[in-house]
Each structure stands twice: as structure tokens, then as C-alpha cells.
């Protein structure tokens, strides 16, 4: 869709900004997960009415799956927020103005947006995927389905603020050595500022004393002193820059490490609900925050001190001229303050669109094989170009705003300078000022204007920092997988897995995928899980692996509940080969040993033999040092599965989970692999459809419609000639 001109966006934003206090404003809340547009719309409407919330808070109260939500789900969630809801259907766009706004519109058959304002020409919507959009009637008619959800507060509705914020202290953690470096930086900076204040005084003496007296010896002394000041200033600037660069690098490494560590401990469901480009964009916000809190913050403090010092110097020369300079800088600050809201919204939209475009690009590269097979190169290029165009357009808005601010600052500075010269030269002609004093005042006013403008820009940048902290909050505030302290030696526990009345569903608005599952798997036992597609087999093994948490019921290992063992501790006893498993870029040896620092070559080779892949690897030109392409693309499907199985066996697990792990092998090879694995005596849980695979197990558990319907010995597998 096309949006109206940026001038219209500015008019709308300025109108909102200039509303008097007490007028409610609809915030823009952008979705973090691919299917939570409805939740984002609900957060916007609730915030408009006074229940200030965000997605992190709502996500803790309401669970959604990748299937998203419908109007019924949103009505249930709204009722829990004490908002009454009324579904409405309109056939004529003329009726848009009669709706109770803000309201939620069903958009494009698969999306929700919030209608903020509407008139005879068009409407303003808050799109949780793209941002604020100003649309014409024709643009609305192409996407709007006619279904509307009107919302208004119930009598028991309360105005609260439950927004969650990132604690920068928790993000930074404990960093050593920064206080000493900061002390050195500010010491050097103080010397630099003193030199900067001294130079105009030297110039004043040159004009007022040397030229009048014609004293060349004094001229030479002053020029030598000026050159000495410049040399010292250069050396001190270099030292300050080196220390700041070193400190920034140290803090950046520490902070990025903290965020990455937390992100790696998030549950699998967090990653499944987000696009890769968006995750990368949010992770990149750490760099923006780090730069602001180190380099920019230090510069801001120094600019503030220097602005005060130069302001004091100006006032000692002349109060009237100093007041004029201060007034012009204040005018520039007012312009930046008034324009903050449109700049913030444009920057927020640009971040989201950049992330969408990056996700599309990465997805295209990863899926280049299917794209070529289906001949969709041009279609994919057009899709990416459309997203890239939207991203560039939003980026141009922020660039044009920056250009506008720069020109405004330059214009205000030029007018201020001309006014100061006009009045100052008049004072010189009247004998109230000397030429040297005027030049010194002009130098101080220039320094004050530059430092004050920089300080105003830093203030805007600091306020814009909330954009990055809000995006980073999606990572930092997401709860990590629960981890309990080890209460006993888990290696001494029997590898018995028990599921007691286990049920699971992906969200509160969806039916149970599994319900009332009771299952016990004894140590060393081999159990095949079978059933029709979609009956919950993979969900069951994910629950056993701890990558999903049961909605109801409990899972025990060795008689101890998993929540007491801790998931990381529990997983040390398990290994798995899943349908979507991947290999990493590196050698065959590194992938089988999972990049251990001190691998065991003999056990590695034995695991490869058990997986029937040793001969294939040694036949390669570089043997175990053969490099694996990204995602294992240099291997056949069967080779990849066997390397993944060797990797799982290398862990020496007590429990081995195999989800269609041998589906790419021929029957004879599969039987040989199963026999080798069975000889280890490891507890095996096998998800399979092939009769030969099922027959290799001692028990067969059959699922149907999320229920365990059979638990018996397998039938004899048919013979293959």
C-alpha cells in the first residue's frame, strides 16, 4: 500500500503533539512475534483508555501460538482487561466515522490494525506490523474486510501502568576498571576544555595589545604559546579518544555477552515465534545503547560543562549579547522538542521495516534451493524489493528530518551571528568594546552554540534510546528456561521417564494437542511412538526433551520431577535427532563432537561406525576434516541423518530420542543402524511411520487425536525382498 506524503504525517504528528494536557493519545505498539498483531492492537486500545501496558506484560497474562488470534480470542482477552467488546460488520466505508474509535479492524484476512481517526477522505490506522499509516478510501477498501471490534472501558476498568522496562543495571552487570578509566577521561577532558577557553583570550591580546603597540616580541611569544596550546590539545585529544575507544570496546563485549547469554537460555518457543531478521535487529540494539551510555554520554557531560563555562565567559563580556546567543540556542531546542514525536515514530517504523527486509533476505538465501526449483526467483526478488522500498522510504523520512534540523540550526546560528556582529561592531564604534573582545566573544559564542546544539541532539538521542530499550526488552525481559539447583547426582538416577496425566496446548485460545497422557518408559527400553500425522507425536517427544513445558501434569526422570532437576541438568542425560536438526559450519569431526575443546577421537570414530557413516567419511578426500557446508548442504539426506545420529551417540546419553531420524535411509541400512544402537542398551524413544522402524522397538505407543490409545508390543514387520 502507498501512504500519503510525509508532510501529511508531519501535520498529523504535530497536531497530536500540540494537544493540550488531558487529551488521550493512542500509542504505537509494534508486534514482536509474527502472530501477535491482535495482542498489539489490544495493548494500544487499552493504553489509550488508561491501562498502560505493553506486549511483554500482556504476553505474561495471555498466551498465543503461531496460529494467532481471532475476534473471539480478542474479546476474551479484552474482558480480562475490563474492556467491553462489540463485534460490528460494516459494508460501507461511509460508516467508518460512526465507529467507536479507537477500534480494531480485521485487515487483509490475516491481520489486525487499530483505527485511530477517520473522515470523508480516509483514515489513520496504527498498524502493529508497519507503524502509523495514513490511507485513502481506495487503499482501505482493498484490505479492510468489514469486520470491526469496538472496545470501551467497563465500569470496573482501572487506569494502571504495567509496562515493563529494561533495567540497564541488570544489563550492564558488574564491570571492573571503568571508574578509573572515566576518571582519566574526565581529567584529560578538563584540561582540554581549559585550553579551549584560553585560546580566545590569547587571540584577544594579539589584537588589542600586539597590533596597537606593534610589539613583535610579544607577537612571537603569543604565537609560540598558541602553537604549544594546539600541540598539547592534539595530544590530549588523542589520549582521550584512545581511552574512550578502549572503554567502549570493553563494555560492548561485556554487555553483548550478557544479552547473548540470556537469549541462549530462552525457551525454544521464543525463537519459533520470531523472524530471524527481527531477532538480529533487536540484538543489535545493544550496540546503540552501549554507544549512548559510553561515548555519547561522556561527550554529553563534557559538552554540558563546556556550555556552562562558555556561557559564563560570554556573560562576563556582555550580558545583552550573551542573552541573544542563549535565546537562539533555546529556540533550536524548542524546534527539536516539538519535532521529537514524528522523528521517534519514523525511526521506530524504520527499525521494524529494516528487520522485515532483513528477514526476507535471510529467508531467501536459506531457501534458495526451493526457490530455484519452483522458478520463483523473480517473485522473490519483487517481494524483497517491495520491503526494501518501504524500508528506504521510512529511512528517507528520518534523513530528511535530520537534514531539516541541521538547516534550522545553521539558519538560527547565522541569524544569531549576524545579530551579534551588528550589535558588537556598534559597541566597538561606541568604544564599549575592543576588536579583540568582539573576536573573543564571537569565539565563545560559537563554542557555546556548537556545544549546546550537540547537547540538545544528545538529549533527543537519549529520549530515542527508549526505542532500543523497548526492542531489547523483548529479549532481556523474556523469562529464561527454569533452572533448579542440582539436588542430587543425576547420573546416579535410573533412566526411567514417567509422564503423569500430561496435557499440552500452545495457547489458552487453542484446544489441547495432548491430554491425559500417562506413560512410563523403563531404563534400557525401546519405545516407538506412532500414529497419524498431527496426532501429537513430535509434541510428545519435545515434552520429554524439556523443550516444551506441560500445560498440565508432570514429567519425572528417575522418580524426580523435571522442575526439581532443572532442564539443563536433565538434558545432560539425553540426546536427540529431530526432524529439523541442523549441522553447523565446520568439519565432520567438529560436528560429531559438537565442537568440544578436547574431543575423544576413538569414541568419535566408534559413534560414526555405529551410525554406519564412518566408511562414507573416510572415503572423502579429507576424511574427518572434510568441511560441512552451511546447514549440511554438502551431504546427502541419508549422510546428514547418520552424522546427526553419530553426534547424538557421542554424548553418551542415557536416553536417546529419534524423531524420524532414519527416514532417509534404505531399509537394510536402517535395520543395521537400529541394531547397532539397540546393542548399546540405551533407553530409546523412536517416532516413526515405517513398519520396519516400528518393528525394531520393544513397545509401540499409539497416539490419536492427542490421546494415548494403545501401548503394546509391535507387530512383525513385513519382509522385503
N, C-alpha and C positions, 0 to 999 in steps of 0.2 A: 504494500500500500504506500501511497505517497502521502506525505504530510504537508501542511501548509508551510508558508515561508517562515524563516527564523524570526522575522520581525513580528509575526503574529504570536510566536512563542514568547518573545520578549514582552509584548504587550500583556499577555495573559499572566506571565510571572510577575511583572511589575504591579499589575492590578491586585494580585493576591498579596504581594508584599506590603502594599500601601494600605491594606485594610486596617481599620482601627482595632485596638485590642478587644478581645472578646469574640471576634469573628472566628468561627471554626474553619479549619483548613484540612483538606484531605491530603494525607501524606502519600508519598510514593514508596511502596514496598515492593521490591523486585523478588521474584521467586529464586530460590537456591536449587531446589530439586526440579527435575524435569516435569513432574506431575503434580506440583503443589500450587498451581495458579489459583485454584479455588480458595485454598487456605490463605494465600497472599491477599486476595480480594477481601476476604472476611476480615483479615487483620487491618486493612486500610479503612473499611467502613467502621469497624469497632473503634479504631483510633480517632476517627472523625467525630464520633459521638462522645468521646472522652475516656474510653477504655484503651489507654495507650499500650499497645502490645507490638510484638514482632514475631517473625516466623520461628525463632528459637523458642520463645515462650509457648506459642501455640502448638509447636511440634511436640513439646513435652506433655501437652494435655490431650492432643488428638493425634492418632496415628493414621498415616496414609501409606498406601503401597504405590507401586509404579502404575497401577491402574487409575490413579487419581480419584476424583470425587464427582458426584452428580449433585443436582439440586437437593435431592432428599438428604444426602450426607451433609451438605452445607446447612440445610435447615436444622438438622440435629445439632451440629456444632454451634450454630447461632443461638439456639435455645439455651445451650450450656453457658453461653456468654451473656445471657439475659437480653437477647435481641429477638424481637418477634419478627417472623418472616412471612411473606406473602408472595407465592409464585404468580406471575402475571404473563399473559401472552398478548402481544400487540401485532397487528397486521399492517398498520400504517405508521410510517415514521413521524407523521404529524403528532402522534400521541406520545412521542418521547418527552416532550416538555411537560407532560402531565404526570410523569412518574415521580415517585418519592426519591429524590436524589440526596446522597449517592446511593446507587443500587448496582446490583451485579447483573451483567449481561452475558448470555451464552453466545460465544463468539467462534465462528468458523467450525462449528460442530465438535470441536475438541479443546476448547479453551474458554476461560472466563476473564472478563475485564470489568472495571468499575466505571460506570457512567457518572461523571462529575457535574458537567453542565451541558445543556442542550438548548438550541434556539432554532429559528427557521432555516438557518444556513448550514448548520452542522452540529458537532458536539465535541466536547473534550472528554477523553477517556484516559484512565490510568491503566496501562497495560502492564501486568507484572512481568511480562517477558521482554518488553521493549522500552517502557517508560511512558511519559506523558505524550499523548498524541492528539492532534487537532485534525479532525476528519470532516469531510464534506458529506452531504446526504448520500451521494453516489458511493462513496467509499464505505459508509456504514452499511448500506443496503447489500453490498457484496459479501459481508461477513456476518452481520447480525442475523441470528436465527429467529428472532421474535420473542424468545423466552427471557423473562426478567425475574429476578428475585429482589423484591423490595424489603428493606430492613429498617427497623426503628427500635429504640430502646423500650424495654418493658418498664413497668413502674419500679421494680426492684433493681433495675440497672444502676451500677455504681461507677463513678469515674475513678479509675485507678491507673497506675503506671507500673506495668510488669515487664517493661523492656529489659533485656539483659545486655550487659556491656562487658567488653573485654577488659580485664584487669592487666594494665601494662606491667605492673609489678610482677604479676604471676608469669606474664610472657617473658619478661627480661630475666627473671630468676636471679641467681647470685652470680655477679660478675666481679672478678678481682682486678685491681690495678687501675680502675677507671678514675677514681678520685685523684690519684696522684697525677695522671695524665691531664685531667681537667684543670688542676691547679697550675700545671706548667703552661697549658694553653692560655688560661686567663692572665697569667703573669706576662707572657710574651705579648698577648693582645693589649694589655695595659700600656706596655712600652710602645707598641705601635701606635696606639691612639694618642699617646703623649707627643710622639714625633709628628703625627698628622696635625695636631693642634699647634705645634711650634712653627711649622713651615710658613703659614700665612703671616706670622709675626716677623719672621726673617724677611719676607718679601716687603712687608710694610716698612721696615727700617731701610731697605735698599732704596725705596722710592722717596721716603720722607727725609732721610739723612744723607745717604750717599750722593744722590743726584743734586740735592740742594748745596751740600758742602763741597762736592767734587773730590771727595777723599777716596782715591783709588786703593789705598792700602786697606781701608775699611771694606771697600767693594770686594777685594781679593779675599779678605778674611771671611766675609759673609758668604761668598760663593763657595769657598772651601768648606765652610761649615754646612752649607746646604747640600753639597755633594756627599759629605760624610753622613748627614742625616739620611739621605737617599740610600746610601750603601748599607747602613745599619738596618734601615727599614726593609730593604730587599732580603737581607739575611734572616731577619726575624720572621718575615712573611713565609720564607721557605721552610724555616723550622716549624712554624705553626701549622702550615699545610701538611708537613710530613707527619707530625704527631696526630693531627685530626684524621688523616688517611689511615694511619695505623690503628687508632682507636676505633674508627668506623668499621674497619675490616674485622677486628676482634669481636666487637659487639654483634656485627652482622652474622658471623659464623655461629656465635653462641645463640642468638635469637632464632635463627633459621633452624638450628639443630633442635631447639626446644619444640618449635611448632611441628617439625617433621616427626619428632619422636612421638608427640601426641597423636598426629594424624595416622601414623602406622599402627597405633593401638586402638583406632576406631573400629567398630564392627563392620563386617562385610556389607551390611545393608546400607551403610552410609555411602560407600563407594558406588554401589549399584544404582543409587538414585540420582547420581550426578554425572554431568558430562565432563570428560577429561579436560577440555579446554577451560571450563569454568573452575575446576579444581586448581589447575595451574595458575589461573588468574588470581584466585583468592590467595594461594600460597605466595604469589609474587607481591601481595600487599605487605608482606613482612619487610621487604626491601624499602618500600615507600615509608613505612613507619620508622624503620631504623634510620633512614636518611634524615627524616624530620627531627627525630629525637637526638641526633648527634650533630651532623654538620649544620643543618638549618637552625637548630636550637642554639648552638654555640654562636653562630653568626647573628641570630636574633638578639641574644643578650648583649653582644658587643655593639650591634647597631643601636640598641636602646641606650646603652651607656654613652656612645658617641653622639647620639642625637641630643641627649640631655646636655652634654658638655658643649657642643657647638651652639645649642640654643642659648646657654648661659653666656657664651662668648659674644653672640650676636646682641644680646640684651645689654652687655656692657658697652658695646659700641653705640647702639641707638635703639631705643625701645620701639619707636614707630616702625622703623624698617624691619626690626625683628618680628613685630606683630604681623606685618604684612606677609612675611615668609611663612610664619606659623599658620596663618589663616588659609593660605593657598594649599599647604600640605593637608590641612584639615578638610578642605573641600575635596581633595582627591580621595581621602579616606572615606568621606561620605558617599562618593560615587561608587567606590568598591563595596561598601556596606550594602547599598541599595541593590547592587547587581549580584550579590552573593547567591541568592536563591536560584536565578536562572543558570548561573555558572555551575552550581552544585548539581542541579538536575541534568544539565548537559553532560557533565563529567560522569555522573552515575550511569546514564544511558550509554555513554561511550564505553565504559568498562564492561557493561553487560554485553553489548554488541561485539566488542572485541573478543570476549570469551566465546560467544556463539560461533563467530567466524573461525576462531582457532580450533574449536571442537569439530567443526565441519571439515577443516583442512586435515586434522589428525585422523579423523574417521575415514576420509577419502584415501589417505595413504595406507592405512591399515587394511582397507577393503579393496585395494587396487585390483586384486585377482577377480572377484565377482564383478566389479565394475567393467573390466575388460570383457569378461565372458558374456555379459548381458549387453555390451555395446553402449554403455551409458556414460561414456566419457564426457560428451558434450552436455548432457543433462546435469551431470555432477558439477561440471565447470560453471554452468549457468546458476546452479544453486549456490555455489560458493561465491560467485561474483555478486549475486544479489545481496548476500550477507556482508560481503566486503564493501559494497557500495553504501549500505546502511551504516556500517562502521565508519567509513571515511566521511560520510555526511555529518554524523554526530561529532566526529573529531574536528571537522572544519568549524563547527559551531564554537567549540572551546577555543580553537585557534583564533577565530575572528574576534571572540570576546577578549582574548589576550592582546591581540593587535589593537583593539579599541581602547583597552585600558592603558596600553603603552602610549598611544597617541594622545589620550586625555591627559596623562601625566606630563608628557612633553609639552602640550599646549599650556597647561596650567603653569608649568615651570618657566616656559618662555614669557608668559604674561607677567609672572612674578618677577623674573629677572629684569624685564623691561621697566616695570614699575619701580623696582629698587634702584636701577641705574638713573631713571629720571629724577627721582627724589634725591638720590645720593649725590649726583652731579650738581643738583641745585644747592645742596648743602655745602659742597666743595666751593661753589661760586660765592656762597654767602660766608665762607670762612668757618663754618661749623665743623667741617670735615676736611681731612687732608686726602690727597690722592692715594697715599699708602693705606690709610684707614679704610677708604672705599674699596680698594682692591682686597684688603684682608677680610672686610665684611662680606664681600662677594664670594670669596673662597669659603668662608664659614657657612654662608647661606647655601652654597652649592653642596657642601658636605652634609649639612642638615637635611636638605631636600632629598639627597640620594639615600642617606641612612633612614630617614623617616619613611620614604616610599618603600624601601626594602622591608622595613618593619611592618608596614601595612600589608605588603604582599605576604610576609611570613604569617601574619595574623589570619589572613584569608586561607593560607595553606594549612595552618593549624586547625581551623574550623573544617576544612575539607578533609582533614585526617580522619574524621568520623566515617567518611565513605569507606576507607580502607579498614578501619577497625570493625565496622559493621560486617564487611565481607569476610574479614579474618575471623570474626566471631562464629561464623558457620563452621569453622574448623576447631577453634580453640574451645568454644563452649559446648561442642558436641560431646556427650558423655562417652568416655572410653569403655572398652570391654571390662566388665567387672573382674577384678583380680583379688583373690583372697590369699592371705599368708599361708604358706605351707604348714599344715598342722601335723604332718607325718611324712615318712619316706614313701612317696607314691610308688617307687619301684618295688616295694615290698607288697603292694596290694595285688590281689588276683585280678586278671584282666576280664572281669565279669561286668557286663554292661546291662543295666536294668532300666527300662522305661516304665514308669508307673502312671497310668491314666494321663498320658501326654496328649496335649492338643496344641495346635498352632494355626494362627491366621496372620496374614500380613498387615491387616489394619482392622480397626474397630468397625469399619463400614463393610467389611467383606466376610463371606462365610468361612468356616474353618476348612483349612486344607487337610488337616489331620485331626482326628478326635477320638478320645478314649483308647489310645494305643497302649497296650500292655505287652511288653516283650522283654525276655531275658536271654542274653547270649552268654554262654558259658566260656571259660578260658579254653583256647585252642579250637573252638568250634568254628565251623564254616557254615555261614547262613547266606542264602540267596534271597534277595528281595525282588519280587516280580509283581506284575500287574499291568493293566492298560496304561497307555500314555496319559499323563496328567492326574494320576491317582495319588501322587504324593511321595513317590519313591525317593527322588532326589532331595525333597524337603526332609524326609526322614533321616537320611544319612547326614545332611547338614546339621540337623539337631544333634545327632550322635557325635559329630565332629565339634560341636560347640560354636559353629559359625552362625547359627540361629539359636535364639533363646525361646524355650517353650512358652506359649501363652498360658497354658495351664499344665499341671502335673510336674513331675520331677524326673531327672535322669541321674542314675547312680553309676559310679565306677568303683569296683571293689567294695561295694556297700556304702560308699561315701558320696553324698550329693555333690554335683559339679560345682555348685556355688560355694561349697566349702573348700573344695580342692583348688579352685581358681582355674580359669580356662587355659592360660599359658602353661601352667604346671600340668594340667590334664593332657594337653596336646603333645607334650614330650613323649607320651606313651603311644601316640597314634601317628599313622601316616596314611596318605590318601592319594589316589589317582582319580581325578574328577574329569567330567566331560570337557570342561572349559580350561583345563590345566595348560600352562604355557612353559616353554623353555626360555631361558634368558640368554642374552648375547654373551658368548664365551666359548670355551672348549667343551668337548664331550665330558672330559674328566671333571671340569668345574661344575657342569650341570648335574652330573650324577652325585657328586659330593656336596652339592649346593654351596659351592664356593667356600668350603671350610679352609681355615688357615693352615691346618696340619692334617691333610686327608690321609686316609689309610689306603694305599694303592692296592693291596692284596684284597681287602674287603670290597673295594670298588669293582675289581675285576670279577670277583665271585658274584656280586649282585648283578653285574651285566650278564654273566653266564646264566644265572637263574632266570633272568628276563629274556634269555635267548637273543641277546643283541651283541654279545662280545665279539662273535665272529664278524658281524657286519661292521663293527667299529674298527677292528684290527685290519680289515680289508681296505679301509680308507687310507689315502696317501699319508696322512699324519697321525693315524691311529687315534688314541685318546686325546691327542692335542688338536684334532680336527675341529675347526671353528663351527659353531652352530649359528646360523643366521638368525636375525631378529624374529622372535616368535617361533623359532624352529622351522622356518620355511625351507631350509635346505634338506630336510629329511622327508621321507615318505610318511604317510599316516601310520603305518604299522611300526616303522622305526621309532617315530616320535613316541608312540604309546609304550613301547618297550623301554626306551630311555627314561620315560617318566616313571615306569614301574621300578626300574633299577634305582632311580633316585629315592623312591619311597622305601625300598628294601634297605638301602644304605643307612637309613635312620635307625635300623634295628627296632622296629615298632613292636609293641605287644598286640596292637590291633591294627589291621590293615583294611582300609575301606577302598573299594574299587567300583566306581560308577561307570559302567560301560567301558572299562579300561582295556578290554581286549577285543572290542567290536571291529577293529580294522584288521585283525589277524585271520588267517585261514584256519579252518577247524583243527587241522593237525598241529599247527604251531600253537594255537590257543590251548589245546589239551596238554601239550608239553610244558607250556608256561604255568598252567594251573597245577600240574603235577609237581613242578619244582617248588612253587610257592607253598603248596599243601605240605610238602616234606619239612618245611621249617617249623610247623606246629604253631604258627601264629594265628590268633583269632582273626577270621576273615569275614567281612560283610560285603557281599557282592550284589550290585544292582545290574540286572541283565534281562534280556528278552530271548536270547538264543537258547534253544533247548540244551545244547552241549554245555554251555556255561552254567546253566541252572543245574544240570545233572552232576556237575563237579562238586556241588555243595552237599553237606550232610542234612541240612534242613532248608525248606523253602517257605518263606513268609510271603503271602499274597495280600496285596492291598487292592481295595476297590472303593472309589468314592471317599477316600480318606479314612477308611475303616480297615482294620486287620481282619480279614475274612477267613484266612487259612494259615495253619502252621503245621507242616508235615514233612515227611521225607520226600525227596524228588522222585518223579517217575524216571524210568530208564530212558536214556537218550537214544534217539534213533541212530542206526548205523549209517555211515556214509561210505559209499564205495569210492 
